[in-house]
Amino acid sequence: MVYSTQLLLQKTVVLSALSVTLFAFVNYLTITTTHLPLLVHDKAKPTLTTFEDNKEKNLHQSIPQVKEINNQISAMWEEYGLSPSPYATDGEWCRRVHLDLIGRVPTVTELREFLNDNKVDKKQRLVEKLLSDPAYEPLFAENFTNVWTNILIGRAGGTERNSLTNRQGMRDYLYESFLTNKPYDTLVYELISATGTNAPDKENFNGAVNFLTMKLDEDGVLATAKTSQIFLGLQIQCAQCHNHPFNDWKQEKFWELNAFFRQARPLRRFEPGTRDVTHVELGDQDFVGEGSTPEDAEIYYELRNGLLKVAYPTFIDGTTIPRSGYVSDVNRREELAKLVISSDWLEKAAVNRFWGHFFGHGFTKPVDDMGPHNQASHPELHDYLAVELRKNSFNLRELIQWIVLSEPYSLSSRSTRKNKTDDPLLGEPPKFSHFYIRQMSAEQLFDSLLIASEAERSRGDRKEQEQARNRWLRQFVSAFGNDEGLETTTFNGTIPQTLMMFNGDLTNAATRLQGENLLNKVANSDMTNLEKITYLFQAGLARNPTRSEIGIANQVLNARDGDIPATMQDLWWAILNSNQFILNH
Amino acid sequence: MSQSPLNRSRRHFLAHAAGASAMTIPALSLGNSLLAKTTELRKNAKSAILLWMDGGPSTIDLWDLKPNSPSAGEFKLISTTGDMQIGEHLPMLAKQMHNLSIVRSMSTREADHTRGRYYMKTGFVPNPSIEHPTYGSVVAHELADQVPELQIPPFVSIGNSQLGAGFLGMSWAPFNVDSNGQIRNLQGLRDRKRVNQRYEILSLLEQEFEKQQRGSAATDHRKILSETLEVMTSTQMSAFEVASEEQKVKDRYGNTNFGRGCLMARRLVEAGVPFIEVNFGGWDNHQNIFPTLRDTRLPDMDRAMSALVEDLKERGRLESTAIIWMGEFGRTPRINGNAGRDHWARAWSVVVGGGKFKQGIAVGKTNEDGTAVETTPYTSQDLMASVCHALDIPLKTTYQSKSGRPMKIANGGKIIKDLFA
């Protein structure tokens, strides 16, 4: 079998290493090759793009969009004299695609199934499985619900006292949308024009309203800025008070867009006899205008010099709608929603955001600040994918498939001499000649730790797990409380996060030698020691241990007087705390 | 550069990791030698405290009132122990103004929160291709050498700094804590030997991955690990325990987040931490500005900031500690339709004190209604250069960004001469 040579090799080297350093303790080691069916071979350390890689690349290129991505990305490599890194190992790719699509690392079973699959179309089948297999679709939907909840209402949204946002309501709406593969333009239309109640347990529930319920204060300044930023990728918030310093957004643009939100009314409903908001109902009411002429309902804004100017609803491309403020004449949010989904900024913004999700860097930085002042790294490819997304009815799963089956997504994160200058952290526009490592999001870490401890079954159903996750996430978030609705996270790779990984509850739960816990089951199973070690490395890092790693495990075993479960516990703690665990590579 | 973050980190790392032979020495006890040391810190070690007023405080109602103009708010002027008058709702600070100076001629261009914050805290305007280090990272980087025994991270941010170390690297990132001084998850396994063994395995995993050229995130992670271990084992961490102060001291600072934050800042200065940032938000007063300032912001600020200045002075620390009070920008002289003031960067004030700063004066002047600066206008760079000068950090200090671009400390700003004797 393929694996035995590799392991035999490891065995000899390990044993000889030990004979030098550990002489007396060899009796603790029971590395044998007798129980090997558990172990599988992952493609060894990447060196060169192999014949298999090329076959696979050619296969994926039968999808025209994949081919175009590959062509345009590699054209840029040539232009800059870069050579791509070799392909990532199957284990690395498998881990990557699980994290990006379903928000957690693969289980050992999932990993081995993939590694044992010898067919050339195995990547394509894995992607299809994660996107649409009934067992995985909910995980996919949950992952993108996490991502989009943070985009739409922030990490703190709904946790404020007497909040007008119902986080669960937002999540329920998004979950349903991603589960049913709702076309992206429909999603956006609904979010902008939604009416109804924001809380899942209330009559006339429509979770989509939660995008706007808390952004309509102060004349809807935040609604205006966020709608433009999120769905059109255009940051016009500076233009609220003055002409934009770097692009051609004039102050009037902001207020003309703002005029679309003036009929929207979030009505608070209270707990009887108290001032505690139970839920909010978002609707549209006639807008009389700031000059009290509802048939010509204008708004005013203030220029820098204190003069007032008038504005009517006008989209960023100059399209106007009738000026009446009566909802029966014209529903301004519905009109805006129609204009947004027919604007080509919509698909450009979506493609940029999804590309950024999978590569860690979009075509512009940040992904939601496009325009002439911020040159895209691959303008033609960006435009091409945008057009394709619209042509394919805004089917997000298609877009995702094109991206994850592309060549750049399959490359190793190890840079080479011929591409190490391609580092966006050095301020260079990304060329995608190797995979850029990045820290897991807090949500990915939480879900991965659950998988890594196999504690998820004891954590209840989807809702209960969600609540547990939300409670845990809250420790990292703080909102600034200013008019931009900004917030910050301490989940940023610094000491508090490391302390949490060293000593926090989740790590403690994952490293406990108790019950149904993965560690406990492995440690006390009848696997050989090598198999146990290998299992833990596969569970945490989607790879087999190296010789020196087996070596140090043996040293610990020795130091712990042959206590195998305790050794596995120390090893597991180290794996979960390692850079390789917390980084998506 | 006085030292690179890499060197600092390596030194710390070696202090713990004790080499590959750790497993063969059963009694190896992590950080024993460190624990044993209750260090006598150098008295003359320099520090800086940034009091960050997030949201853009209305300096026209605090430090530079315009009583007889259309911009006049509801507040009156009061006399101070310094050579200036200030807003009436800062009575306790009025008695400390001989220790502080106001710069009334700040004039900047960034009037949105994110850009303004970035600009004021780094001295640079935001640029998508590079991340500049914030004040705390710069000062910590320059002053970390002066207290070699320091085990607390050299840049502490109370109430969450929004900016980081940028191209200086993760070792200089802020250590974010709450004002209650309780640090989550600080307590690890009690079995030191076992912690050591785990750390040995972890070090190996880290090193193997780092060798594979996968980018700086892997290297950063390893550095943070060793610093985390230090934080977990150091007795110096008791400096965070504000609750252990005498009740009368706690009362003097005020039982508020900002009060506890200022008290913690003083304790950290005494522990030798070179830079502490205390964040105090809620200054984005587009509506009902006067009751908000009078009833919520100013009382807390007045009590805590005056206590800090007084306390540092009494303990002989003010000469070695520079204080900076500022936000992203000021607020419009015009009062808007919602009885608030909007963002205004063209003419506003900051306050400094301690260190080598000349104290008790007001520098610069705005026009009649506070809309423009009439004397030499000062920028974020100039303020940062002045703070560096007050801490004896040479302005010729130059960094290299990750891409090799040279970057002058304080972005080449010029010292505000009037602030120095």
Interface residues (C-beta under 8 A of the other chain):
Chain A: E218 Q237 C238 C241 H242 P245 E302 G306 T364 K365 P366 N374 S413 R414 S415 T416 K420 D423 L425 L426 G427 E428 Y436 I437 R438 Q439 Q475 S478 F480 G481 N482 D483 E484 L486 T488 T490 N492 G493 T494 I495 P496 T498 L499 M500 F502 N503 G504 T546 S548 E549 I552 A553 Q555 V556 N558 A559 R560 D570 L571 W573 A574 I575 N577 S578 N579 Q580 I582 L583 H585
Chain B: M23 P26 D54 G55 G56 R109 A111 D112 H113 T114 R115 P128 S129 I130 P153 G159 N160 Q162 G164 M170 A173 P174 F175 N176 V177 I183 R184 N185 L186 Q187 G188 L189 R194 Q197 R198 Y199 E200 I201 L202 L204 L205 E206 E208 F209 E210 Q212 Q213 R214 G215 S216 A217 A218 D220 H221 R222 I224 L225 E227 T228 V231 M232 G281 G282 D284 H286 Q287 R334 N336 N338 D342 H343 S401 K402 S403 R405
